[in-house]
């Protein structure tokens, strides 16, 4: 079991929370299970960091972050949009950053072999030089859609979830401005809140 303490929240067992989220998939169960089997068996999904130097730049940081975002998105759904499908919220929020796994046998992030950068700048990982450059949200959409048939709203929520950060791979040229679906807005805010407040401890 992976134990983690995020910000002001007590230590918790991430795999138990992850399994609870999986149980919320009730319609596209076979598609979802095939994708999970692919992720867990052939990619770095269970071990990848969420970033090279910023939030959750630790082993399994991507899974920890993704579970946190999915849980936050479900809370927001309950308060703001209970008519949205729980399944849609879990799929899009849990897999919003899945492009960061890279590809089978070719992870996106590798442990940084520059020990000075690790010690002095906290850059624990580096981008794999052998992976083809691509916006991680686009790679994520490609990965998910190979296994799970997505609605337009679900596709938008995955590919545009980083809309606040256009210079780092988010939405460019404001092409989604004023046309964001509610699912996208839930995932965007859940992602920002989880990273900034729960993980980084901003008050």
C-alpha positions in Angstrom: 0.0 0.0 0.0 1.2 3.5 -0.8 0.9 5.8 2.2 0.8 9.6 1.6 0.0 12.7 3.6 -1.2 15.6 1.4 -1.1 19.1 2.9 -3.3 19.2 6.0 -5.0 15.9 5.3 -4.1 12.8 7.3 -2.2 9.9 5.8 -4.5 7.6 3.8 -4.2 4.5 1.7 -4.3 5.6 -1.9 -5.1 2.2 -3.3 -8.3 1.8 -1.2 -9.5 5.2 -2.5 -8.5 4.2 -6.0 -10.5 0.9 -5.8 -13.6 2.8 -4.5 -13.5 5.1 -7.6 -13.3 2.0 -9.9 -16.5 0.7 -8.4 -18.4 3.8 -9.6 -18.1 2.6 -13.2 -21.3 0.7 -13.9 -22.1 1.2 -17.6 -18.8 1.0 -19.5 -17.4 -1.6 -17.1 -15.7 -3.9 -19.7 -14.1 -0.9 -21.6 -13.0 0.6 -18.3 -11.5 -2.7 -17.0 -9.6 -3.2 -20.3 -8.1 0.3 -20.0 -7.2 -0.2 -16.3 -5.6 -3.5 -17.2 -3.5 -1.8 -19.9 -2.5 1.1 -17.7 -1.6 -1.0 -14.7 0.1 -3.8 -16.7 1.9 -2.0 -19.5 2.5 1.6 -18.5 3.9 3.6 -15.6 0.5 4.5 -14.3 1.1 3.1 -10.8 4.6 4.6 -10.4 4.8 7.8 -12.4 5.2 11.2 -10.8 2.7 13.9 -11.6 5.4 16.3 -12.6 9.2 16.7 -12.8 9.6 19.3 -10.1 6.2 20.8 -9.0 3.2 19.1 -7.5 3.5 15.4 -6.6 7.0 14.9 -8.1 7.3 11.6 -6.2 6.9 8.0 -7.1 3.2 7.2 -7.6 2.5 11.0 -7.5 0.4 10.8 -10.7 -1.9 8.2 -9.2 -2.2 10.1 -5.9 -3.0 13.3 -7.7 -5.5 11.6 -10.1 -7.4 10.0 -7.2 -7.5 13.3 -5.4 -8.9 15.1 -8.4 -11.5 12.5 -9.0 -12.7 12.6 -5.4 -12.8 16.4 -5.5 -14.7 16.4 -8.8 -17.3 14.0 -7.3 -17.8 16.4 -4.3 -18.3 19.3 -6.7 -20.7 17.3 -8.8 -22.8 16.5 -5.7 -22.9 20.3 -4.8 -23.2 21.9 -8.2 -24.3 19.4 -10.9 -25.9 16.2 -9.5 -27.5 15.5 -12.8 -24.0 14.8 -14.3 -23.1 11.1 -14.5 -20.8 9.9 -11.7 -19.2 7.6 -14.3 -18.4 10.6 -16.6 -16.9 12.5 -13.7 -14.7 9.6 -12.5 -13.5 8.7 -16.0 -12.6 12.3 -16.9 -11.1 13.3 -13.6 -9.2 10.1 -12.9 -7.7 10.1 -16.4 -7.3 13.8 -16.9 -3.5 13.5 -16.7 -3.1 10.0 -17.9 -1.0 11.2 -20.9 1.8 11.7 -18.4 2.4 7.9 -18.4 3.8 8.1 -21.9 3.5 4.8 -23.8 4.2 1.1 -23.0 7.9 0.7 -22.5 8.4 4.4 -22.9 7.4 6.4 -19.8 7.1 10.1 -20.0 9.2 10.8 -16.9 12.4 9.2 -15.8 14.3 9.7 -12.5 16.7 12.6 -12.8 20.3 11.5 -13.0 21.5 15.1 -12.4 22.0 14.8 -8.6 22.8 18.5 -8.3 19.4 19.4 -9.8 17.7 17.0 -7.5 19.4 18.2 -4.3 19.4 22.0 -5.1 16.4 22.5 -7.3 14.1 19.7 -6.4 13.9 18.5 -10.0 13.4 14.8 -9.1 12.5 13.7 -12.6 13.2 14.5 -16.2 11.3 14.2 -19.4 12.2 11.0 -21.3 14.3 12.2 -24.3 13.1 9.2 -26.4 9.4 10.1 -26.2 7.8 12.1 -29.0 6.8 15.6 -27.9 3.1 16.0 -27.5 0.7 17.9 -25.2 0.0 15.4 -22.4 -3.7 16.1 -22.5 -3.8 15.2 -26.2 -1.8 12.0 -25.5 -4.2 11.2 -22.7 -7.2 11.6 -24.9 -5.6 9.3 -27.5 -4.9 6.7 -24.8 -8.4 6.8 -23.2 -10.3 6.8 -26.5 -8.6 3.7 -27.7 -10.4 1.8 -25.0 -13.4 3.8 -23.8 -16.0 5.4 -26.1 -16.2 9.0 -24.9 -19.0 11.6 -25.2 -18.1 15.0 -26.6 -18.2 16.5 -23.1 -15.9 13.8 -21.7 -13.4 14.3 -24.6 -13.5 18.1 -24.0 -13.0 17.6 -20.3 -9.8 15.5 -20.8 -8.2 17.5 -23.6 -8.9 21.0 -22.2 -8.6 20.4 -18.5 -5.4 22.4 -18.4 -7.0 25.5 -19.9 -5.5 27.8 -17.3 -1.9 27.1 -18.4 -1.7 27.7 -22.2 2.0 28.1 -22.3 2.5 24.7 -20.7 0.3 22.7 -22.9 -3.2 24.0 -22.0 -5.8 25.5 -24.3 -4.2 27.8 -26.8 -5.9 30.7 -28.6 -8.9 30.5 -26.2 -10.7 28.1 -28.5 -12.8 26.8 -25.6 -13.5 30.2 -24.1 -17.3 30.6 -23.4 -17.9 27.1 -24.8 -16.7 25.0 -21.8 -19.2 22.3 -20.8 -19.9 21.8 -17.1 -18.0 18.6 -16.9 -14.8 20.4 -18.1 -15.3 23.2 -15.6 -15.7 20.6 -12.8 -12.5 18.8 -13.7 -10.6 22.0 -14.3 -11.4 23.4 -10.8 -11.0 20.0 -9.1 -7.5 19.8 -10.7 -6.5 23.3 -9.6 -7.9 22.9 -6.1 -6.3 19.5 -5.5 -2.9 20.6 -6.7 -2.8 24.0 -5.0 -4.7 23.5 -1.8 -4.6 19.8 -0.9 -1.2 19.0 -2.2 0.7 22.3 -2.0 -1.1 23.4 1.2 -2.1 26.9 0.1 -4.7 28.4 2.4 
